[in-house]
Amino acid sequence: MKVVLVVFCLIMSSLMMKGAQAGDFYRDFDLTWGGQRAKISEGGQFLTLSLDKYSGSGFQSKNEYLFGRIDLQLKLVPGNSAGTVTTYYLSSQGPAHDEIDFEFLGNLSGNPYTVHTNVFTQGKGNREQQFYLWFDPTKAFHTYSILWNPQRILFLVDNVPIREFVNKESMGVPFPNKQAMRIYSSLWNADDWATMGGRVKTDWTQAPFTASYRNFNANACAWSAGKSSCASTTTTSSTTSSSDVWRTQALDANGRQRLKWVQKKFMIYNYCTDLKRFPQGLPPECKK
Ligand SMILES: *[C@@H]1O[C@H](CO)[C@@H](O)[C@H](O)[C@H]1NC(C)=O
């Protein structure tokens, strides 16, 4: 009996560890386009995407996830990155897809990147919020996280919440909680709209443009064949390990204050205050 218990505990703890294990780009991702422009090195710990006149590049996770906390460190294209867009998002498939987006819009040297965010539910987006950052995202790696649990989505930059999308299904606003999503990232040319509304074009004499990635970590519920990797542990374990905090995480007073600070100082667009765009009234999730 004792032996059985020990073996059971070992299996359970290794299952729980799995969610917290540091990522390996070789193991966790497929390089999906751009050929040699997407590269993994340092034994799976480092990844670069590049863009030239002929093509961009991208990768996607092997797993699909239904809820989780995804952390990824990025160092964005330095120098004159105008016209380039680096994306990092979660998306399900199909016409009524769900999507949680980070997009980094490049700029002329010395001008700030724009962080564009959006949330799609059942194929419908139109929920853009945009921000500047409080640091130069091309000088060093910074951590960009998506925390997604059944109650809310949080967008975090170096653990500072920049956006919260709360589950308001009770008000008839769809929330992404039924479709599993993959993690995607790409670097591509979008100089028809990205920088200053498309007025500044990509300077191809600066190509190739390169963005770098490291320290991928998914504390997430992998979804496969209709089953969640989390199902067994959520119902049976009464103690929550620190890697499971995301499952019920909400903003505390400090988080709320930091979110306010970002929205006050660094927010450049918020669909929730764009009355011109919604003359019939703001979307229901925007009401306080
Ligand atoms: C680029 O820099 C200009 C000037 O500072 C700024 O208005 C703009 O929002 C920045 N970002 C993009 C993506 O154009």
The ligand as an SDF file (V2000), in Angstrom:
LIG
                    3D

 14 14  0  0  0  0  0  0  0  0999 V2000
    6.1220   55.9730  -34.1910 C   0  0  0  0  0  0  0  0  0  0  0  0
    6.5860   57.2140  -33.7570 O   0  0  0  0  0  0  0  0  0  0  0  0
    5.6580   58.2900  -33.9270 C   0  0  0  0  0  0  0  0  0  0  0  0
    6.3490   59.5760  -33.5350 C   0  0  0  0  0  0  0  0  0  0  0  0
    6.8540   59.5240  -32.2310 O   0  0  0  0  0  0  0  0  0  0  0  0
    4.4140   58.0180  -33.1040 C   0  0  0  0  0  0  0  0  0  0  0  0
    3.4480   59.0160  -33.3290 O   0  0  0  0  0  0  0  0  0  0  0  0
    3.8300   56.6540  -33.4780 C   0  0  0  0  0  0  0  0  0  0  0  0
    2.7470   56.3450  -32.6140 O   0  0  0  0  0  0  0  0  0  0  0  0
    4.8880   55.5740  -33.3470 C   0  0  0  0  0  0  0  0  0  0  0  0
    4.4220   54.2360  -33.6520 N   0  0  0  0  0  0  0  0  0  0  0  0
    3.9460   53.8200  -34.8050 C   0  0  0  0  0  0  0  0  0  0  0  0
    3.6270   52.3790  -34.9040 C   0  0  0  0  0  0  0  0  0  0  0  0
    3.7430   54.5270  -35.7640 O   0  0  0  0  0  0  0  0  0  0  0  0
  1  2  1  0
  1 10  1  0
  2  3  1  0
  3  4  1  0
  3  6  1  0
  4  5  1  0
  6  7  1  0
  6  8  1  0
  8  9  1  0
  8 10  1  0
 10 11  1  0
 11 12  1  0
 12 13  1  0
 12 14  2  0
M  END
$$$$
